[in-house]
Amino acid sequence: MFNDEPGDNETFLYKLERESEVQKLIAHLKRSRKNYVRRRAATMLGNIAEISNPNERRQAVKALVSAVKSDEDDSVRAAATDALYQRGEDAFDYLVAELAEMGGSEATERTATTLLTEWLSADHLEFRMVAATALGERGATAAVPDLVRALTDPAPRVRTRAAQACGRLSDPRVVPPLSERLSDDRQQVREAAANALGAIGTDRALAELVPVTQADEEGLRLIAVDELGQFGSVKPIVVLVDALDDDSTTVQRAAMLSLLELLTTASTEELELIRGTVVDELARADVQATVPALLDIAADGTRRRYRQTAIWLLSRITGDRYRSEVIDCLLSALDKPDEETAQLAEAVLPELRSPELEKRLRVYLSRERGSEEARSRAQAVLDEICDGSSGELVTTGVDYTYVDSPADYTNQHSSRD
């Protein structure tokens, strides 16, 4: 018999927690006959901030999960659930995975779902929290009405988990109650509801996010503009373009990425309408809010689809203010190892037809910049914008100097003096 409990005095347990005696706390959790000792041992295993030994960390998590699943006392199981939550998301997710895999046969599956649904009404919030999460992981659509009720649970942690579960289930019945949580008094719940609506992704769910782009919290606005890129139609374009003027640069970038997502994922039937609408709306926007963001994305080598769409847009909305920077960007793209991007840059550069573009192309060719393929593309662009007469400037009679920087200009002119 396990006999390491001197009377009813809990002092020895506090000592074990203070000294991080993980193995002894596990032993008390597993074998003590006293409910309060097992409960305190579970709590303390959650309280230990750092368990340095990875084997002990795993053993602690397994012992806590075992207590949740099989201890005879609800308060012990609740304490173990909370301890897993305190140990971090990985530990809590392990518990959820264990509960989500309960059963195998159809009958047992129904029994497990029924048990977890009952937990949603338990007195201990820890049970309600883990039940909501596990039901979402199980895809238990039969529990949708109970999860909807859990969205108004008194505990914010439970409401958060219920919102996340509703997002995983993607049942149309959850959209109206999730939209109500967008005005919850806790930020974590509001953000979980917004993410859930985005995960559901139907027109109705995404439409609920449109007003959220004007929310006071940056986090909520960011979620909304990020998710609206899934809409697949022209509906959110005006809202996303307005978000390019957001006070937060993070939200601005997310809005631009969502516009690019709309352009890159649009159906064949919608593509031309979306393209035209995006170009028209960006043309009316402040170039300070559009062109620098597109330049940044066009130079980003990690998102090929977005990079190519950004290059295409730059050729259509660039005015005089950023013409030089855009030409720089597209000339660099002529030498991209990604052949499609390089070809696209060659195709759209003539849209920037101007004396400056001609000059920059001549500098590029005279300095033998880039690979042979890139120079060939630059020559093709020059021939096109000069109507085949590349030996003559389009700005005849204008004296100019090929320069890449102010220093070049100073050096060339000082040599004349």
Buried (B, 14 or more C-beta within 10 A) or exposed (E): EEEEBEEEEEEBBEEBBEEBBBBBBBBBBBBBEEBBBBBBBBBBBBBBEEBEEEEBBEBBBBBBBBBBEEBEBBBBBBBBBBBBBBBEEEBBBBBBEBBBEBBEEEEEBEEBBEBBBEBBEBEBBBBBBBBBBBBBBBBBBEBBEBBBEBBEBEBBBBBBBBBBBBBBBBBEBBBEBBBEBBEBEBEBBBBBBBBBBBBBBEEEBBBBBBEBBEBEEEBBBBBBBBBBBBBBBBBBBEBBBBBBBBEBEBBBBBBBBBBBBBBBBBEEEBBEEBBEBBBEBBEEBEBEBBBBBBBEBBBEEEBBEBBBBBBBBBBBBBEEEBBEBBBBBBBBBBBBEEEEBBBBBBBBBBBBBBEBBBBBBBBBBEEEBBEEBBBEBBBBBBBBBBEEEBEEBBEEEEEEEBBEEEEEEEEEEEEEE
